[in-house]
Amino acid sequence: MDQSQNLSHQAGQATGQAQEKASNLMGSAGNAAQSAKESCQEAGQQMKAKAQGAADAVKSTVGANK
């Protein structure tokens, strides 16, 4: 292999490695985003449940639950 072919081969390898690293980073970012979304949804459900519990407690206290 002459020098220009060798350089071309090395450039191709570097490009492939860069693409693989970029793909891995994008996958990691996607996983982080999904995890954050799930955490937010869970927090929202907990807040909703607490608000419902508080509303029920107030209704019970004022006798509106009957």
Rosetta silent file (secondary structure, phi, psi, omega in degrees, C-alpha in Angstrom):
SEQUENCE: MDQSQNLSHQAGQATGQAQEKASNLMGSAGNAAQSAKESCQEAGQQMKAKAQGAADAVKSTVGANK
SCORE:     score description
SCORE:     0.000 S_00000001
   1 L     0.000  129.852  179.198    0.000    0.000    0.000 S_00000001
   2 L   -82.283  175.624 -172.488    1.482    3.357   -0.909 S_00000001
   3 H   -62.446  -40.700 -178.658    1.418    6.385    1.380 S_00000001
   4 H   -67.571  -35.660  177.164   -1.727    7.984   -0.089 S_00000001
   5 H   -68.155  -39.523  179.545   -3.657    4.727    0.244 S_00000001
   6 H   -63.949  -44.268  178.573   -2.438    4.353    3.812 S_00000001
   7 H   -63.897  -39.680  178.469   -3.519    7.902    4.690 S_00000001
   8 H   -63.857  -41.728  178.512   -6.887    7.326    3.049 S_00000001
   9 H   -62.693  -45.880  179.528   -7.323    4.121    5.030 S_00000001
  10 H   -63.193  -39.607  178.221   -6.427    5.882    8.291 S_00000001
  11 H   -64.010  -39.965  177.670   -8.833    8.710    7.502 S_00000001
  12 H   -63.962  -41.291  177.818  -11.591    6.186    6.870 S_00000001
  13 H   -63.890  -43.502 -179.879  -10.889    4.465   10.171 S_00000001
  14 H   -62.936  -40.044  178.604  -10.925    7.782   12.032 S_00000001
  15 H   -63.697  -45.477  179.185  -14.224    8.721   10.411 S_00000001
  16 H   -61.557  -41.435  178.805  -15.763    5.394   11.366 S_00000001
  17 H   -65.617  -41.105  178.961  -14.571    5.735   14.957 S_00000001
  18 H   -63.889  -40.953  178.956  -15.930    9.282   15.193 S_00000001
  19 H   -64.895  -40.333  179.590  -19.303    8.160   13.850 S_00000001
  20 H   -64.980  -43.545  178.467  -19.448    5.308   16.356 S_00000001
  21 H   -62.711  -42.173  178.536  -18.585    7.636   19.258 S_00000001
  22 H   -62.103  -41.780  179.388  -21.218   10.129   18.103 S_00000001
  23 H   -62.890  -42.456  178.513  -23.783    7.363   17.872 S_00000001
  24 H   -63.889  -40.633  178.580  -22.939    6.184   21.385 S_00000001
  25 H   -64.705  -40.847  179.309  -23.233    9.727   22.741 S_00000001
  26 H   -65.153  -38.267  177.107  -26.601   10.195   21.067 S_00000001
  27 H   -63.932  -41.877  178.472  -27.783    6.917   22.552 S_00000001
  28 H   -64.635  -41.562  178.653  -26.653    8.012   26.001 S_00000001
  29 H   -63.938  -40.153  178.038  -28.373   11.374   25.590 S_00000001
  30 H   -63.711  -40.476  178.341  -31.563    9.635   24.514 S_00000001
  31 H   -65.120  -41.003  179.269  -31.447    7.376   27.551 S_00000001
  32 H   -64.439  -40.884  179.494  -30.897   10.355   29.850 S_00000001
  33 H   -64.814  -42.327  179.077  -33.818   12.203   28.280 S_00000001
  34 H   -63.850  -41.872  178.996  -36.109    9.189   28.674 S_00000001
  35 H   -63.300  -42.595  178.659  -35.062    8.789   32.299 S_00000001
  36 H   -63.556  -41.137  178.770  -35.719   12.471   32.994 S_00000001
  37 H   -60.845  -45.428 -179.347  -39.140   12.218   31.337 S_00000001
  38 H   -65.118  -38.628  178.356  -40.058    9.208   33.462 S_00000001
  39 H   -63.588  -42.002  179.070  -38.864   10.973   36.632 S_00000001
  40 H   -64.541  -41.511  179.537  -40.991   14.019   35.809 S_00000001
  41 H   -64.148  -41.404  179.504  -44.022   11.859   35.133 S_00000001
  42 H   -64.771  -43.112  178.340  -43.554   10.032   38.424 S_00000001
  43 H   -61.632  -40.870  178.301  -43.168   13.318   40.319 S_00000001
  44 H   -62.648  -41.261  178.462  -46.319   14.616   38.661 S_00000001
  45 H   -64.796  -39.237  178.953  -48.272   11.525   39.694 S_00000001
  46 H   -65.721  -41.911  178.921  -47.036   11.884   43.280 S_00000001
  47 H   -63.903  -41.445  179.497  -48.050   15.552   43.363 S_00000001
  48 H   -61.765  -44.255 -179.934  -51.460   14.698   41.938 S_00000001
  49 H   -64.092  -41.086  178.855  -51.994   12.012   44.581 S_00000001
  50 H   -65.755  -41.157  178.800  -50.950   14.374   47.387 S_00000001
  51 H   -63.523  -41.359  178.871  -53.254   17.107   46.096 S_00000001
  52 H   -64.569  -40.900  177.596  -56.147   14.643   45.928 S_00000001
  53 H   -62.206  -41.660  178.520  -55.389   13.507   49.476 S_00000001
  54 H   -65.392  -41.908  178.867  -55.355   17.103   50.694 S_00000001
  55 H   -63.503  -41.701  178.514  -58.628   17.855   48.921 S_00000001
  56 H   -63.535  -39.135  179.209  -60.219   14.763   50.443 S_00000001
  57 H   -64.117  -42.372  178.664  -59.007   15.796   53.904 S_00000001
  58 H   -65.369  -44.218  178.983  -60.542   19.250   53.513 S_00000001
  59 H   -60.617  -40.812  179.844  -63.821   17.791   52.268 S_00000001
  60 H   -64.560  -41.383 -177.998  -63.875   15.393   55.207 S_00000001
  61 H   -65.438  -40.280 -177.872  -63.173   18.215   57.663 S_00000001
  62 H   -90.882   -0.431  177.004  -65.980   20.421   56.356 S_00000001
  63 L    78.491   22.502 -178.874  -68.371   17.502   55.903 S_00000001
  64 L   -88.783    2.781 -177.087  -68.583   17.768   52.142 S_00000001
  65 L   -87.902    0.867 -173.900  -67.776   14.101   51.629 S_00000001
  66 L   -93.950    0.000    0.000  -71.274   12.931   52.432 S_00000001
